[in-house]
Amino acid sequence: MITLHILVSILLATPTIVLAENPFDGFLQELRKEAINQGIRPTTLDSVLKGLVVNPKVLALYRRQPEKKQDLSSYLKQRVSTTRITLGQKLLAEHQPLLEQVASEFGVQSRFIVALWGSESSYGRNMGDFSVVRSLATLAHGSKRKDYFRRELLVALHILDQGHIHPSKMLGSWAGAMGQCQFMPWSYDRRAIDFDQDGRRDIWFTQADVFASIANYLAAVGWKNDQTWGREVTLPPNFNSEFTNKKMALQEWQNYGVRRLNGTALPTRKIEAKRIRPTNANGRSFLVYDNYDVLLKWNRSHHFAIAIGTLADRLRPSSVLLLKNQ
């Protein structure tokens, strides 16, 4: 029979069991301290971070990103569909007065604003339904790019603290891209515009702010409103492969036998263009202008930039898809 003395000795010798703290809760505590140090109000953090948990669907999507790149033809078929072209032309006409005002102020053609709007969120119809804060917190804690997503998360908290959007309406993609133009918080902070001057930069529900924010982004990174983006071209037999990524005047390309896709001469305008041959493009070649490089600053994918340019061309009200003088 165990005496009281022995029982007490056993209990004293038994290690105290401490429940491990949830690593995500610890992450949120550290995040809260950093956010407060950056001037974000505790009340904002209480309303946003209280009860926040990891989103397993976000982690699954992050880990399931495709490794194989889609070929250009398939990509363009998806991104520049007949439905997207038809709806884009309708919305371009419907919003023409506002778009002309934005285009004039920022120096960006309306069709490129609408093309980006259509490509990023299907003209505002598919902004994503993920909580931006929850997605970014999940990725800041559990992805391989923790520092990047932590930075974006802190900027998102600043946006909420400034009252631009209610936390419940700050929705976006699983990766944290927000609103109708799919800005990450960092881009929103630097490029979003309160065009209707209501005190909020609302890229979710205010069309004027959406259009102006897209235009402001392009203008800020070097858009030239007297140029288009480029065009697909045909090359003569045995064309010199060393000319890939080389920049020359259009007349020089003309002299080397480069022609429009329909076989006609290149524009006579005095402007330089670069020949590119994207990977997974089945040998297709393009002559592109400086605005093409601007589109790559929005999204570094050549497929994306070509799709935006192609969609913008298809949105022209006339049946002529390419300007004769550009």
N, C-alpha and C positions, 0 to 999 in steps of 0.2 A: 504493500500500500504506500502510495506516494505521500510523504509528509508535506505539511504546509511549507516548510523550509525549502524542500527540494523543488516544489512547484514554483515558488517565487524565484528560485535560482534559474529555472528553465525559462521562465517568462522574461527575466532580465537579460538572459543570454540570446534570446530570439531577436534577430534584426528587425527593425521597424520597416514595414512595407509602405513605400511611398508611391502613390499612383503617378505615372509619368504624365507630364503635361502634354497636351495635344500640340505637336510641332506647329500646326497652322495657327493655333491661338497665340503661341509665342511669337510667331511671325507678325501677327496683327498688333500685338503689344509694342513690338519694336517699331513697326510702321507708324503707329499712333504717335509715339514719341517724336519720330522724325517729322511727321506732318505738323505737329504742334510747333516744333522748332522752326518750321517754314512759315508759320503764321496762320495756319488753318485753324479755325475755331473748334474747340472741343465739342460744341453742340453739333456741328456738322459731322464730325467723326462719330459721335454717338449714334446719330441717325443712320449713318451709312454702314458702319463697321459692326455694330451690335448684331450678334447672331449670324454673322457671315460665315459660310462654310465653303469648302472646296467644291467646285463643280466638276464632277467626274467626266461629264460629257465633253467639257472643254479639253481636259487632258487627253481623252480618247481621240478627239479631232486633231489635237496638236501632234500626237504620236502617229496618226494615220495619214499624214500629208504625203501625197503621191511623189514617188521618186522618179518615175518616168515622165519626161516632159511631153506634153501633147504636141502633135505636129501642127504647123501653122494653118493648114487648110481646115482641119477639124476645129481648131480654136476660132478661126474667123467665122465658120459656119454657125458656131454657137454664139459668139459675141456680136455678130453682125447679121442677125437673122432677119427675115422678112418682117416678122412681127415687131421687132425692135425698130426697124427702119420706119415702118408705117406709123407706129405710135409716136416715134420721135418727130416725124414730120408734122404730125397733128399737134403735138405739144409745142413745137417750135413756133407754129403759127398762132396757137392759143396764147402763148406767153410773149408774143413778139414785142409789144410795147415795153415791158419790163426788161426783156433780154437786150433790146436795143439801148436802153438806158444804162444797163450794166456794162454792155460791150463798149459803149462810148466812154464811160468813166475809167474803165480798167484797160482798155485797148486789147480786148480779146474777142475774136469773132464768136457770134452767138452759137453757131453750129458746133464749135468745139466745146463750149460750155454744156450744151445739151448732150453731146456725145459722151462726155465724161459722166454726166448725171445718169444717162441711160446705162452705161457700162457698169458703174459702181453700184447702183441700187435699183436698176430697172425703173428709172424715173420716179424714185421714191417709194416704189411698191415693195421693195425687198431690202429693208435697212438692217435686218437681223433682229432677233428677239432675245438676245442674251443681255443680261445685266453687265454693263461695261465694267463696273467696279468689281463684281464677282469674278468675271473672266480674267481681268488683269491681275487680281489678287491671286487667283489660282495659278496663273502662269508665272507670276513673280516669285511664287513659292515653289512650284513644282516643275518648271521647264529648265532647259539648258541655257536660256537667255534671261536669267533672273534679273540682272542689273537693268537690262533694257525695259522689261515689263514693269519693274519697280518704278523706274523713272516715269513711264507712261501713267502708272497708277497714281503717283503723287500729283501729276498734272491734272488728272481726272478729278481728284479730290479738290484741287484748287478751283476747277471749273464749277463744281457743285457749290463750293463755299462762296463763290461770287454770284450765285443765283441764276446762272444762265439756263439751267434745266433742272427739273425736279429729279431726285435720285431714281424714282420709279419709272421715269421716262427716258433716262439715260441708257438707251438700248443700242445694240450694235451687233457686230459679228462676234464669233467665238474668240477672235484674236484681239478684240477691243476697238476695231474700226467703227466709227460712229456716224449716225445720221445718213442723210441722202447723198452726201458726197464721200462718205466713208473715211473721214479724217481720223487718224490716231490723235489722242489728246495733245501730244506735242505739236502736231501740225495745226490742230484747232487753235491752240494757244497763240500761235504765230500768224496764222493765215485767215482764220474765220472773221467774218465781217458782220456788224450789226447794220445792215443796209437800210432797214426801215426805221432805225433809230428809236427802238422801243426799250433800249437798255439791256437787251439780251442778244447774244449771238446764237441764234436758233437755227442750226443746220438740220433739225429734225422735222419741224413743222412750218417754218416760215420760208416761202419760196424765194423771196427777195434775198434773204440771208444765204440761202443755198447757192443761188446763182452767183452772187457777189463773192462768196467765199471761194468757189471754184475759180472764178476769174482772177481774184486777188492772188491765189496761189500761183497760177501760171504767170501772171505779170511779175510777181516778185522774183521768179527764178529765170526771167529773161525772155518771155514770149514776145514775138514780133508780129504785130497785127497786119503788116503789109505782106506777109508770107503765109503759105500753107505749110503742110508738114512734109510733103514729098509725094512719091508715086511709085508704083511698080513699073519696071521697065524690061525691055528685051535687049539682049546682047548679041553682037555679031558672032559668027563661028570663031572658035579659037581665041576668045577674048582673054586679054592678059589678066591672070588671077591676081597679079601684084596690085591691081587697082582697087582691090577690096579695101574699104575704109579710107580710101584716098579722097581728098577733097579737091574739086576742080570747078571751074566755071562751067555752066551748062553748055556753052558753045564748044568747050573742049570735049565734053562727053559726046556731044553731037558729032564732032569730028572723028571720034573713035568708033562711031557706028551705033551708039546707044540710042534707042528710040522708045517712045511711049509704048504701052502694052498693045495698043491697036496698030502699031507700026508707023505712026505719024511722027513728025519731027518734034523734038523737045521745044519747050518755050524759048523765045528769043530774049527773055529778060536777063539782064546782067546780074546774076546771082550765083553763088557757089553751092554745090551740092556734093554729098558724100555717098558713095556706093556701098551698100551693106548687103550681106548675104546671110541672113539669120540661120542658126542651126535649126534642124527639124523643119526646114522650109522647102524641101524637095528641089533645091537648086534655084528657087525664085530670088530675083534681085530687085533692089529698090534704090532709087536716088532720093536722098532725104536732105532736108534743110535744117537750119538751126532749131526750128520749133520741134523737130523730132527729138532732139536732145533734151528739150524742156519737158516733153512728155515722159522721157526716161527718168527725169527727176521726180515725177509723180509716182511712177512705178518702173522699176529697173528692167522689166521684161520687154524684150523686143516684140514679142507677140502682142503684148498689151498696147504698146505704142502704135504698131501697125493697125491694130483693130480700132483704136480711137480715131486715127486718121481716116481709115476706110469708112467708118460709120459717119464721121463728120462729112465726108464727101457724099455719101448716100442721102444725107439729110437735106441737101440742096433742093429747093423747090422746083428747079428746072430739071430736065432729064440729062443735062450735061454734068457729068460727074467730076470733071477736072477743069479747073480754070485754065484758059488758054495762055494766060500771061503769068502763070505761077509755076 
